[in-house]
Amino acid sequence: MRRFCVLLLFLGLASLHAFAQADTLAEKHAVRDTVAVRPADIGSGITSFMKGNGAPLDTLDVGDSRIQVVLKDDNTWYFIKNVSALEDEDLYREYWDDVLVNPYTKEPFDSIHYRTTIALVDSVSRFVCPHQGKVFSKFGIRRGRAHTGCDVPYPTGTPVFCAFDGRVRVSDWHKGYGNLVIIRHENGLETFYGHLSRRDVTPGQWVHAGDLIGLGGSTGRSTGPHLHFETRYRGHAFDPEWIVDFESGTLRRNVFVLKRSYLSVYSKHVPQSIDEEEEIYMSEEQIRAEEERIAKERAAMKYHTIRSGDTLSGIAHKYGTTVSRICSLNSGLKPTTILSIGRKIRVK
């Protein structure tokens, strides 16, 4: 019986290996459909051997120290992650700090590749949307300040779930974020969950996609209950909407090509069709040119701090522009808006 179990296991692993090598677009979409509903610890899409809920019989290595296979006494099996091997990896030791929001401040930006391919889900990992809903405050410049994540409405006390498997790096109170949880993932990304009313995890704790990490709230610099969700790579934030469709609660793709130019608050997600895929795989020269364009646009931006007696028409005249143009540059600003002293507005 033991030999039969092992034979079935290696037949299954061979099938999985062949499946993983497939690189056609249709097959990639098939992977997405499969992993979307997979329990956190189960990596196999093969179900023909499933017959019951037997007790674990043995644990086998599969050639990757981070992954093991558990055999059960009813001839079924499933994958588990070997946490002891994962925690020895450089990813979970270098730039690891359970207090600092960004421990990568001394790493030069130029050390990041122009293009980095990041696997978001695979045969042993899945994704769970922290909250499905319409984004009401997007990534970018907001009221003259950098807004490095997406805000979605979230009633106080509503469960907040971990997006991907990973390890909690920070679970603390931070100015602006309020109650904040930061999780580092095996693909190098970090996800932030801010304004929580309660934190249910501790630094160093391993979590799975879909695990409860806290409750929604309005702590820190917040105008009302909502979830502030960030995605960062080596300390640099990029628009979460590049990878997550919050309205449908799904990933946009299984594998994400992160361009270095995305790591700027001035670079926002642009909806793309499958026919525009070539833009994602642009050359390093093209990516460098895009970074230069963003830098020039940023240098040309001008802001005005509201003082007593200021009016939009007066500000427009001062900077040689129009009221309508100023309103278009500032989300939520209208010709009838009462200007608050000290507020910064973009004028060019």
Secondary structure as UniProt FT lines:
FT   HELIX           2..21
FT   HELIX           25..35
FT   TURN            36..37
FT   TURN            40..41
FT   TURN            48..49
FT   STRAND          56..61
FT   TURN            65..66
FT   STRAND          67..72
FT   TURN            73..74
FT   STRAND          77..81
FT   HELIX           83..86
FT   TURN            87..88
FT   HELIX           90..92
FT   TURN            93..95
FT   TURN            103..106
FT   HELIX           109..111
FT   STRAND          115..119
FT   TURN            123..124
FT   STRAND          140..142
FT   TURN            143..144
FT   STRAND          145..147
FT   STRAND          150..153
FT   TURN            156..157
FT   STRAND          159..161
FT   STRAND          166..174
FT   TURN            175..177
FT   STRAND          178..185
FT   TURN            186..187
FT   STRAND          189..196
FT   STRAND          198..199
FT   TURN            203..204
FT   STRAND          206..207
FT   TURN            209..210
FT   STRAND          212..215
FT   STRAND          226..233
FT   TURN            234..235
FT   STRAND          236..238
FT   HELIX           240..242
FT   STRAND          244..245
FT   TURN            246..249
FT   STRAND          250..251
FT   STRAND          255..259
FT   HELIX           260..262
FT   TURN            265..266
FT   HELIX           274..276
FT   HELIX           277..280
FT   HELIX           284..300
FT   STRAND          303..305
FT   TURN            308..309
FT   HELIX           312..318
FT   TURN            319..320
FT   HELIX           323..329
FT   TURN            331..332
FT   TURN            335..336
FT   TURN            341..342
FT   STRAND          344..346
//
